[in-house]
Amino acid sequence: MTEPTASSSDSSRSVSRRTVLGTLAAGAGVATVGSIAGAAEDYWTVVALPDTQYSARDERYVRAQTQWIGDNLTEEHIAFVSHVGDVVQNPDRPVEWEYMDRAMSTLDGAVPYATIPGDHDYMTPDDRSSSIRRYREHFGPERYRSRDWYGGSGPSDGGGT
């Protein structure tokens, strides 16, 4: 993919950005691109939160990340936050889910965001037929249902309960 040149029109860059956001949003369950804060700006930012499974050691790191996002929503034109999976390291340790619930709650009501389960979020890591019950308890549909940007979630609970 090439960067737009100086002769490219702003509308072509905007459409391209909206196409990218639309693709991200579709995968994350966002209902409409137009309802995302900042989408009408000259530019906007999608923040990716990589594997936060390190929260098993110390929640300060992930809380610092989500706090930075909250503190920089306007300045950085943050329109969406996507957690890319592996929310926790040990899915059978409730304290890790509690850490992440608190950390991600910084974003509640501030910016649209989504999480997806990674292999460490299944009750048996690397077994996608095992339960994601704890993931869904903390990051399932109930967390987002009242948000106007929410369009649904998945996956189901895997093969187990």
C-alpha positions, 0 to 999 in steps of 0.5 A: 500500500502506498502513502497518498501523495500531495496531489491526492484529495483529502476525500480519497484519504478519508474514504480509505481511512473509513474503509479501514475503520469499517473493516476493523469495526465490523470485526469488533462488532461496532454498529456504524462508522459514522457514530464513532467519535472523531471519525469526521476529524482530518485524522483519527487514531485506532489504538491497538492494545496488544496481549495484556496477559502480563497483567498477571504480574502487575496491573499497573502496566495495563492501567497506565496504558488505558489511562493514557488512552483516556487522557489523550482521546482528544489530542490524539483523535482516538476513535476506537480501541481494539484489544487484540487478545490474550486479555489474561495469562491464566484464565482460571485466576479470577484476580487477572480478570478483575485487573483487566475489568478495572483497567478497561473500565477506564474506557467505558463511556469514553471511547468505543472499544472491543476485546477479542479472546486470545488463546490464553483467555480460554479455560484450557489455553490453546484449546478453542473448544474449551470454555471462555465463560470468564471472558464473556462474564467480563467482556461479553455482550452485557458489558457493551449492550447499552452503548450505541456503537455496539453491534454484537459479539462473538465467539460463543462460549466455545465447547464448554461452559 
